[in-house]
Amino acid sequence: MEKKVAEQIVEMLVEAGVKRIYAVTGDSLNQINDAVRRNGKIQWIHVRHEETGAFAAGAEAQLHGGLGCCGGSSGPGHVHLINGLYDAHRSGASVIAIASTIVSEEFGTHYFQETNTLKLFSDCSFYNELAITAEQAPRMLQAAMQKALTRKGVAVIGIPGDLASAATDKGLSSPCIFPAPAEICPSPGELQQLASLLNHAVKITLFCGIGAKDAHDELVELAGLLNAPVAYSFKSKMEIQYDNPYEVGMTGLLGMPSGYDSMHEAEVLLMLGTDFPYASFMPEHNTIVQVDINPERLGRRAKIQMGLCGDIKTTLRALIPLIEPHADDSFLKKQLADYAKVRKRLNTYVEERGSEERIHPEFVMSIINGLAKENAIFTVDTGMTCVWGARYLQATGKRKMLGSFNHGSMANAMPQAIGAALAFPDRQVVALCGDGGLSMLLGDLSTIVQYHLPIKIIVFNNRALGMVKLEMEVAGLPDWQTDMLNPDYSRVAEAMEIPGYSILAPGEVMPVLKEVFKREGPVLVDIKTDPDALAMPPKVEWAQMTGFVRSMYKLLMSGKSREIIDTIHSNYKHIREVL
């Protein structure tokens, strides 16, 4: 029996386990929209901006490990998808993007809203094809879903508007998709070589990334045998930190001196499932071994002496029986003691709390950490909000945290929270938004209202592009055009039918957030945080110090002495540590 291409597409998505399509309907996408309506087994989530839809689909895919789906109609709808698809692709999220196009007879004529999907999506997808016949479309969709699921990234299928309404009775080469999970392990000889290296070393550190997320128990067991401290990336924090007596924190721009030092002071650094991009934070003079399921990543971030291909759980299971228990724990004890000192220093700004309209964001995040449920899903905006989340949200083994960790886009937190709330309606979802990020896609607060999503939206309102301001200062530039004249976001929320709260003073933080976390349904809290709060990386370069001083001098010469005083007052303990 003949069926429209649109109907076949929707039925295949349902069969593959896709629960919803995030999209803005319109012209060339309308046939697929109608097929969703008639099918009844899949949702159409009407976002206000396609970028939000792509972020939400990526979040959903990252959380449940299956396929997320979004769509955009010809021209502007395609372009609006791009940023969110880049984020999904770089995050390893399996996302199908349906790019409906102008009618096929107008291809190549510079028709209204015409875009070239094959060029447009080529850099943010593993699969990107345009169907020309009704018989092609189902086969292409099956290939796209299979590629997205197995390669862990974005697959785009272009469907001309006239093709979506065309009918065909041709069957598929395969009506299903196959996740094809596999256990990959280095050869016995490679494992023996690695074991020999570890057995003869005294100072060993494990550095774990998101690729080690399923190997928590194994890496803790290995760390115990080796008396090795465990450092980790921000992206893997929720999977590695909990129930781990060997953890010493993160390294990188958002990290801590203890994580950084443990890696640099080790004789052997064992990198497990990490593609950590910041080479300046990697040691240069010790022995580095990298294990990754994707051999393309081996050696591209650091000068390694041994590179092994394998999934981390399988590899560690095979490696552990070859390891001899280490008796000397002096290196581990030193790193754990240093970590304890770092944690104590981090609490300084929690205890001091700040002042009116200059609330310490560290204090706010620590309160959120204590009030949020043990299985909460957090989404964090890129920028200073990421810093506070990285340092003050603690793992429980059940919590999850999403961000734009690889792509580094602003405006990700609220859209990702939409995807999380729809995929896991029984879990608490907390969107930790910067004022700059929230304002970019503010319209999708209406999506939260329309679908009754009980998201807790916490706005860290420092009235500035805080991370950009800091970047300019360490480069020796006076911050310029980073300030933001914001509305009262609590009143904006109220206008959009979301209960809103505004917090101006430190004493209001605990009682208001307690009430907020007890409420049903969506709620937004606008918190006036300190715009001068600094985030000190674990390693401060001399050039950064001199750049900061030059920036302060330029502010002084331009008559902005008040800003200098505020910065010093807000961060005097950080500055004292560096000096």
C-alpha positions as CSV (number, residue, x, y, z in Angstrom):
1,M,0.0,0.0,0.0
2,E,1.3,3.4,-0.9
3,K,2.1,5.9,1.8
4,K,3.2,9.5,1.8
5,V,6.9,10.0,2.4
6,A,6.0,12.2,5.4
7,E,4.0,9.3,6.9
8,Q,6.9,6.9,6.4
9,I,9.4,9.2,8.0
10,V,7.2,9.6,11.1
11,E,6.6,5.9,11.4
12,M,10.3,5.2,11.1
13,L,11.2,7.7,13.8
14,V,8.6,6.1,16.1
15,E,10.0,2.7,15.4
16,A,13.5,4.0,16.2
17,G,12.3,5.2,19.6
18,V,12.1,8.9,18.9
19,K,9.6,10.5,21.2
20,R,9.4,14.0,19.9
21,I,10.5,16.4,17.1
22,Y,11.5,19.9,18.1
23,A,10.7,22.3,15.3
24,V,8.9,25.4,14.1
25,T,6.4,24.3,11.5
26,G,6.0,26.1,8.2
27,D,5.5,25.6,4.4
28,S,7.9,22.7,3.4
29,L,7.7,21.1,6.9
30,N,3.9,21.1,7.1
31,Q,3.4,17.7,5.7
32,I,5.6,16.1,8.3
33,N,3.9,18.2,11.0
34,D,0.5,16.8,9.8
35,A,1.9,13.2,9.7
36,V,3.0,13.6,13.4
37,R,-0.5,14.8,14.3
38,R,-2.2,11.9,12.6
39,N,0.3,9.3,14.0
40,G,-0.4,10.1,17.6
41,K,2.7,8.2,18.9
42,I,5.2,11.1,18.7
43,Q,5.1,14.7,19.9
44,W,5.7,17.9,17.9
45,I,7.3,20.4,20.3
46,H,6.7,23.9,19.0
47,V,9.8,25.8,20.0
48,R,10.1,29.5,19.3
49,H,13.5,29.3,17.7
50,E,15.0,26.3,15.8
51,E,18.3,26.8,17.7
52,T,16.4,25.9,20.9
53,G,15.1,22.8,19.2
54,A,18.5,21.6,18.2
55,F,19.9,22.2,21.7
56,A,16.9,20.4,23.2
57,A,17.2,17.4,20.9
58,G,21.0,17.2,21.7
59,A,20.3,17.3,25.4
60,E,17.7,14.5,25.1
61,A,20.1,12.3,23.1
62,Q,22.9,12.8,25.6
63,L,20.8,11.9,28.5
64,H,19.1,8.8,27.3
65,G,21.7,7.6,24.7
66,G,19.2,7.2,21.9
67,L,18.1,9.5,19.0
68,G,17.0,13.1,19.4
69,C,15.2,14.8,16.5
70,C,14.7,18.4,15.4
71,G,13.6,20.1,12.2
72,G,13.8,23.3,10.3
73,S,12.0,24.5,7.2
74,S,13.5,25.9,4.1
75,G,16.0,28.8,4.3
76,P,15.9,30.6,7.7
77,G,14.8,27.4,9.5
78,H,17.9,25.6,8.4
79,V,20.2,28.4,9.4
80,H,18.6,28.7,12.8
81,L,19.4,25.1,13.4
82,I,23.1,25.4,12.8
83,N,24.5,26.5,16.2
84,G,22.5,23.9,18.1
85,L,23.5,21.2,15.7
86,Y,27.2,22.1,16.0
87,D,26.9,21.7,19.7
88,A,25.1,18.3,19.4
89,H,27.7,17.1,16.9
90,R,30.7,18.1,19.0
91,S,29.0,16.7,22.1
92,G,28.6,13.3,20.6
93,A,24.8,13.5,20.6
94,S,22.9,11.3,18.2
95,V,20.5,13.7,16.5
96,I,18.5,13.5,13.4
97,A,17.8,16.9,11.7
98,I,15.0,17.0,9.2
99,A,15.7,19.9,6.8
100,S,12.7,20.4,4.6
101,T,13.5,22.4,1.5
102,I,11.8,24.4,-1.3
103,V,10.0,22.3,-3.9
104,S,12.5,20.4,-6.1
105,E,11.5,22.1,-9.4
106,E,12.9,25.4,-8.1
107,F,16.3,24.1,-7.1
108,G,19.1,26.3,-8.4
109,T,16.9,29.2,-9.3
110,H,17.6,31.4,-6.3
111,Y,14.0,30.8,-5.3
112,F,12.5,32.4,-2.1
113,Q,14.1,30.8,1.0
114,E,16.4,28.5,-1.0
115,T,19.4,27.2,0.8
116,N,21.9,24.5,-0.1
117,T,21.6,22.0,2.7
118,L,24.5,19.8,1.4
119,K,26.9,22.7,1.9
120,L,25.2,24.3,5.0
121,F,25.3,21.2,7.2
122,S,28.5,19.6,5.9
123,D,30.7,20.6,8.9
124,C,28.3,19.7,11.7
125,S,27.2,16.2,10.6
126,F,28.3,12.7,9.9
127,Y,25.6,12.2,7.3
128,N,24.1,14.9,5.2
129,E,22.0,14.0,2.1
130,L,19.1,15.4,0.1
131,A,16.4,13.0,-1.1
132,I,15.2,13.5,-4.7
133,T,12.8,10.7,-5.1
134,A,10.1,9.2,-2.9
135,E,11.8,5.9,-2.9
136,Q,15.1,7.4,-1.7
137,A,13.7,9.2,1.4
138,P,13.0,6.2,3.7
139,R,16.3,4.5,2.8
140,M,18.2,7.7,3.4
141,L,16.4,8.1,6.8
142,Q,17.4,4.6,7.8
143,A,21.0,5.3,6.9
144,A,20.9,8.6,8.7
145,M,19.6,7.1,11.9
146,Q,22.1,4.3,11.8
147,K,25.0,6.7,11.2
148,A,23.9,9.1,14.0
149,L,23.5,6.3,16.5
150,T,26.7,4.5,15.8
151,R,29.0,7.4,15.1
152,K,27.5,9.5,17.9
153,G,26.7,12.7,16.1
154,V,24.3,14.6,13.8
155,A,22.7,13.2,10.7
156,V,20.8,15.5,8.3
157,I,18.2,14.5,5.8
158,G,16.9,17.0,3.3
159,I,13.3,16.6,2.2
160,P,11.9,18.8,-0.5
161,G,8.4,20.1,0.2
162,D,6.8,18.4,-2.8
163,L,8.6,15.1,-1.9
164,A,7.1,14.9,1.6
165,S,3.6,14.7,0.1
166,A,4.6,12.2,-2.6
167,A,3.6,8.5,-2.1
168,T,5.5,5.3,-2.6
169,D,4.9,1.6,-1.9
170,K,8.6,0.6,-2.0
171,G,9.9,-1.1,1.1
172,L,13.1,-0.5,3.0
173,S,16.3,-2.4,2.9
174,S,15.9,-2.6,6.7
175,P,13.0,-1.1,8.7
176,C,15.0,-1.0,11.9
177,I,18.2,0.6,13.3
178,F,20.8,-1.3,15.2
179,P,22.8,0.3,18.0
180,A,25.5,-2.4,17.7
181,P,27.2,-1.9,21.1
182,A,30.7,-3.5,21.1
183,E,33.4,-4.1,23.7
184,I,36.8,-3.0,22.4
185,C,39.9,-3.9,24.3
186,P,43.7,-3.4,23.5
187,S,45.6,-6.5,22.6
188,P,47.0,-8.7,25.5
189,G,50.5,-7.6,24.6
190,E,49.6,-3.9,24.9
191,L,47.8,-4.5,28.2
192,Q,50.9,-6.3,29.6
193,Q,53.1,-3.4,28.4
194,L,50.9,-0.9,30.2
195,A,50.7,-3.0,33.3
196,S,54.5,-3.3,33.4
197,L,54.8,0.5,33.2
198,L,52.3,1.1,36.0
199,N,53.8,-1.6,38.2
200,H,57.2,0.0,38.1
201,A,56.1,3.6,38.6
202,V,55.6,5.2,42.0
203,K,53.8,8.5,41.2
204,I,50.8,7.8,39.0
205,T,47.8,10.0,38.3
206,L,44.6,9.0,36.4
207,F,43.0,11.7,34.3
208,C,39.4,10.7,33.3
209,G,37.1,12.1,30.7
210,I,33.5,11.5,29.7
211,G,34.6,8.3,27.9
212,A,35.1,6.8,31.3
213,K,31.6,7.5,32.5
214,D,30.6,3.8,32.5
215,A,33.8,2.7,34.3
216,H,33.5,4.4,37.6
217,D,33.9,1.3,39.8
218,E,36.8,0.0,37.7
219,L,38.8,3.3,37.8
220,V,38.3,3.6,41.5
221,E,39.5,0.0,41.9
222,L,42.5,0.8,39.7
223,A,43.3,4.0,41.6
224,G,43.2,2.0,44.9
225,L,45.7,-0.5,43.6
226,L,48.0,2.2,42.3
227,N,47.5,4.7,45.2
228,A,46.8,7.1,42.3
229,P,44.9,10.4,42.6
230,V,42.1,10.8,40.1
231,A,41.6,14.1,38.2
232,Y,38.9,14.6,35.7
233,S,37.4,16.9,33.1
234,F,34.4,19.2,33.8
235,K,32.2,17.1,31.4
236,S,32.9,13.9,33.3
237,K,32.6,15.4,36.8
238,M,29.1,13.9,37.6
239,E,30.3,10.4,36.5
240,I,33.7,10.4,38.2
241,Q,33.6,12.4,41.4
242,Y,31.1,10.6,43.5
243,D,32.1,7.8,45.9
244,N,35.7,8.3,44.9
245,P,38.2,8.6,47.8
246,Y,41.0,9.3,45.3
247,E,39.5,12.3,43.5
248,V,41.5,15.6,43.5
249,G,39.3,17.7,41.3
250,M,39.5,19.1,37.8
251,T,42.2,20.8,35.8
252,G,41.7,23.3,33.0
253,L,40.4,26.8,33.0
254,L,37.6,25.9,35.4
255,G,39.7,23.5,37.4
256,M,41.7,23.6,40.6
257,P,45.4,23.6,41.5
258,S,45.1,20.2,43.0
259,G,43.9,18.6,39.8
260,Y,46.6,20.4,37.8
261,D,49.4,19.6,40.2
262,S,48.5,15.9,40.5
263,M,49.0,15.6,36.7
264,H,52.2,17.6,36.5
265,E,53.9,16.0,39.6
266,A,53.2,12.4,38.4
267,E,55.8,10.1,36.8
268,V,53.1,8.5,34.8
269,L,49.8,10.1,33.7
270,L,47.1,7.7,32.5
271,M,44.5,9.4,30.4
272,L,41.2,7.5,30.3
273,G,38.5,8.4,27.8
274,T,39.4,12.1,27.5
275,D,39.9,14.4,24.5
276,F,40.8,17.3,26.8
277,P,41.5,20.2,24.4
278,Y,43.7,22.6,26.5
279,A,47.2,21.5,25.7
280,S,48.6,24.3,27.9
281,F,47.3,22.4,31.0
282,M,48.9,19.1,30.0
283,P,52.3,18.1,31.4
284,E,55.3,17.9,29.0
285,H,58.0,16.0,30.9
286,N,56.4,12.9,32.3
287,T,55.3,9.7,30.7
288,I,51.7,9.9,29.3
289,V,49.5,6.9,28.3
290,Q,46.2,7.5,26.5
291,V,43.3,5.0,26.2
292,D,40.4,6.0,24.0
293,I,37.7,4.1,22.1
294,N,38.4,6.4,19.1
295,P,42.0,5.9,17.9
296,E,41.9,9.1,15.9
297,R,42.2,11.0,19.2
298,L,45.4,9.3,20.4
299,G,48.2,11.8,20.8
300,R,46.5,14.9,19.4
301,R,46.4,16.8,22.7
302,A,49.6,15.7,24.4
303,K,52.9,14.0,23.6
304,I,52.1,10.5,24.6
305,Q,54.4,7.5,24.9
306,M,51.7,4.9,24.6
307,G,48.3,5.0,22.9
308,L,45.7,2.2,23.2
309,C,42.4,1.8,21.5
310,G,39.6,0.5,23.7
311,D,36.5,1.3,25.7
312,I,37.5,2.2,29.2
313,K,35.3,-0.2,31.1
314,T,36.5,-3.3,29.1
315,T,40.1,-2.1,29.1
316,L,40.2,-1.6,32.9
317,R,38.6,-5.0,33.5
318,A,41.3,-6.6,31.5
319,L,44.1,-4.5,33.0
320,I,43.3,-4.7,36.7
321,P,44.2,-8.4,37.2
322,L,47.7,-7.5,35.8
323,I,48.3,-4.7,38.4
324,E,50.4,-5.3,41.5
325,P,49.2,-3.4,44.6
326,H,51.4,-0.4,45.4
327,A,52.5,0.0,49.0
328,D,53.8,3.6,48.8
329,D,50.9,6.0,49.2
330,S,52.9,9.2,49.9
331,F,52.2,10.7,46.5
332,L,48.4,10.1,46.9
333,K,48.4,11.5,50.5
334,K,50.1,14.7,49.4
335,Q,47.7,15.3,46.5
336,L,44.6,14.6,48.7
337,A,46.0,17.0,51.4
338,D,46.5,19.7,48.7
339,Y,42.9,19.1,47.4
340,A,41.6,19.5,51.0
341,K,43.3,22.9,51.2
342,V,41.9,23.9,47.8
343,R,38.4,23.0,48.9
344,K,38.8,25.0,52.0
345,R,39.9,28.1,50.0
346,L,36.9,27.7,47.7
347,N,34.6,28.0,50.7
348,T,35.9,31.5,51.5
349,Y,33.5,33.1,49.1
350,V,30.7,30.9,50.2
351,E,31.1,32.0,53.8
352,E,31.5,35.7,53.0
353,R,28.4,35.7,50.8
354,G,28.8,39.2,49.3
355,S,26.6,42.3,49.7
356,E,23.4,43.8,48.2
357,E,23.2,43.4,44.4
358,R,26.8,42.0,44.6
359,I,26.0,38.5,46.0
360,H,28.8,36.1,45.6
361,P,27.9,33.6,42.9
362,E,29.9,30.9,44.7
363,F,27.5,31.3,47.7
364,V,24.5,31.0,45.4
365,M,25.8,27.9,43.7
366,S,26.6,26.2,47.0
367,I,23.0,26.8,48.2
368,I,21.6,25.3,45.0
369,N,23.9,22.3,45.4
370,G,22.4,21.7,48.9
371,L,18.8,22.2,47.8
372,A,18.7,20.3,44.6
373,K,17.7,16.6,44.6
374,E,20.2,13.9,44.5
375,N,19.1,12.9,41.0
376,A,18.7,16.5,39.6
377,I,19.6,17.3,36.0
378,F,21.6,20.6,35.8
379,T,22.2,22.6,32.6
380,V,24.8,25.3,32.8
381,D,25.3,28.3,30.5
382,T,28.7,28.9,29.0
383,G,30.6,31.6,30.8
384,M,31.0,32.4,34.5
385,T,28.0,30.2,35.4
386,C,29.9,27.3,34.1
387,V,32.8,28.1,36.5
388,W,30.5,28.2,39.6
389,G,28.8,25.0,38.5
390,A,32.1,23.2,37.9
391,R,33.4,24.1,41.4
392,Y,30.3,24.0,43.6
393,L,27.9,21.4,42.3
394,Q,28.7,18.0,43.7
395,A,28.1,14.6,42.1
396,T,25.9,12.0,43.8
397,G,26.1,9.2,41.3
398,K,22.6,10.1,40.1
399,R,22.9,13.7,39.1
400,K,23.6,14.8,35.5
401,M,25.0,18.0,34.2
402,L,24.8,19.3,30.6
403,G,26.5,22.3,29.0
404,S,28.1,23.4,25.8
405,F,31.3,21.7,26.9
406,N,32.9,21.3,23.4
407,H,31.3,24.0,21.3
408,G,31.2,26.7,24.0
409,S,28.0,28.3,22.9
410,M,26.1,30.8,25.0
411,A,22.4,30.4,25.5
412,N,22.5,26.6,25.8
413,A,21.2,26.1,29.4
414,M,17.5,26.9,29.1
415,P,17.0,25.0,25.7
416,Q,18.9,22.0,27.1
417,A,16.7,22.1,30.1
418,I,13.6,21.9,27.9
419,G,14.9,18.7,26.3
420,A,15.8,17.2,29.7
421,A,12.4,18.0,31.2
422,L,10.5,16.5,28.3
423,A,12.7,13.3,28.3
424,F,12.6,12.9,32.1
425,P,9.4,14.4,33.4
426,D,9.8,12.8,36.8
427,R,13.3,14.3,37.5
428,Q,14.1,17.8,38.8
429,V,15.6,20.0,36.1
430,V,17.6,23.1,37.0
431,A,18.7,25.6,34.3
432,L,21.6,27.7,35.6
433,C,21.6,30.6,33.2
434,G,23.8,33.6,32.7
435,D,22.0,36.9,32.0
436,G,23.7,37.1,28.6
437,G,22.8,33.5,27.6
438,L,19.2,33.7,28.7
439,S,18.6,36.9,26.8
440,M,19.7,35.3,23.5
441,L,16.8,32.8,23.4
442,L,14.4,34.4,25.8
443,G,11.4,33.7,23.7
444,D,11.5,30.0,24.5
445,L,10.3,30.7,28.0
446,S,7.0,30.5,26.2
447,T,7.8,26.9,25.2
448,I,8.3,26.0,28.9
449,V,4.9,27.5,29.6
450,Q,3.2,25.9,26.7
451,Y,4.3,22.4,27.7
452,H,4.0,22.9,31.4
453,L,7.7,22.0,32.1
454,P,8.6,22.3,35.8
455,I,12.1,23.8,35.2
456,K,13.8,25.8,37.9
457,I,15.5,28.7,36.0
458,I,18.1,30.4,38.0
459,V,19.6,33.5,36.4
460,F,23.1,34.6,37.6
461,N,22.5,38.3,36.7
462,N,25.9,40.0,37.0
463,R,24.9,42.6,34.4
464,A,27.8,41.8,32.2
465,L,29.4,39.3,29.8
466,G,31.5,38.1,32.7
467,M,33.8,35.6,31.1
468,V,34.5,38.0,28.2
469,K,35.2,40.8,30.7
470,L,37.8,38.6,32.4
471,E,39.3,37.6,29.1
472,M,39.8,41.2,28.2
473,E,41.3,42.0,31.5
474,V,43.9,39.2,31.5
475,A,44.8,40.3,27.9
476,G,45.6,43.8,29.2
477,L,42.5,45.4,27.7
478,P,40.0,47.5,29.6
479,D,36.6,45.8,29.5
480,W,34.5,47.7,27.0
481,Q,31.0,46.9,25.7
482,T,30.7,43.9,28.1
483,D,28.1,45.6,30.4
484,M,24.5,44.7,30.0
485,L,21.4,46.8,30.7
486,N,19.1,44.0,31.8
487,P,15.4,44.0,32.5
488,D,14.2,42.5,35.8
489,Y,14.0,38.9,34.5
490,S,11.5,38.0,37.3
491,R,9.0,40.5,35.9
492,V,9.7,39.2,32.3
493,A,8.9,35.7,33.6
494,E,5.7,36.9,35.2
495,A,4.6,38.5,32.0
496,M,5.2,35.2,30.3
497,E,3.1,33.4,33.0
498,I,6.1,31.9,34.9
499,P,6.3,32.7,38.6
500,G,9.2,35.0,39.1
501,Y,11.4,35.9,42.1
502,S,14.1,38.6,42.4
503,I,17.0,38.3,44.9
504,L,19.0,41.4,45.8
505,A,20.7,40.6,49.1
506,P,22.6,37.5,50.4
507,G,20.1,37.0,53.3
508,E,17.3,36.4,50.7
509,V,19.1,33.6,48.9
510,M,18.4,30.6,51.2
511,P,14.7,31.4,52.1
512,V,13.8,32.3,48.5
513,L,15.5,29.3,46.9
514,K,14.0,27.0,49.5
515,E,10.6,28.1,48.4
516,V,11.5,27.9,44.8
517,F,12.7,24.3,45.0
518,K,9.5,23.3,46.7
519,R,7.2,24.7,44.1
520,E,5.5,22.7,41.4
521,G,5.8,23.9,37.8
522,P,8.2,26.3,36.2
523,V,9.8,29.2,38.1
524,L,12.4,31.8,37.4
525,V,14.7,33.5,39.9
526,D,16.7,36.6,39.0
527,I,19.7,36.8,41.4
528,K,21.9,40.0,41.3
529,T,25.4,38.5,41.6
530,D,28.7,40.3,41.9
531,P,29.9,41.5,38.4
532,D,33.5,41.6,39.6
533,A,33.7,38.0,40.8
534,L,36.9,36.4,39.3
535,A,37.5,32.8,38.5
536,M,41.1,32.0,39.0
537,P,42.5,29.1,36.9
538,P,44.8,26.5,38.6
539,K,47.7,27.9,36.7
540,V,48.2,31.7,36.4
541,E,50.7,32.8,33.7
542,W,52.9,35.8,34.2
543,A,51.4,37.3,31.0
544,Q,47.9,37.0,32.5
545,M,49.1,38.8,35.7
546,T,50.7,41.6,33.8
547,G,47.8,41.9,31.5
548,F,45.4,42.2,34.4
549,V,47.6,45.0,35.9
550,R,47.7,46.8,32.5
551,S,43.9,46.6,32.3
552,M,43.5,48.1,35.8
553,Y,45.9,50.9,34.9
554,K,43.9,51.7,31.7
555,L,40.7,51.9,33.7
556,L,42.4,54.2,36.2
557,M,43.6,56.5,33.4
558,S,40.1,56.7,32.0
559,G,38.7,57.7,35.3
560,K,37.1,54.4,36.3
561,S,38.8,54.1,39.7
562,R,35.5,52.8,41.2
563,E,35.7,49.7,39.1
564,I,39.2,49.0,40.3
565,I,38.2,49.3,43.9
566,D,35.2,47.0,43.4
567,T,37.3,44.4,41.6
568,I,39.9,44.4,44.4
569,H,37.2,44.3,47.1
570,S,35.4,41.4,45.5
571,N,38.5,39.3,44.9
572,Y,41.2,40.3,47.4
573,K,41.8,36.8,48.6
574,H,42.2,35.5,45.0
575,I,44.6,38.3,44.3
576,R,46.6,37.7,47.5
577,E,47.0,34.0,46.6
578,V,48.5,34.8,43.2
579,L,50.8,37.5,44.6
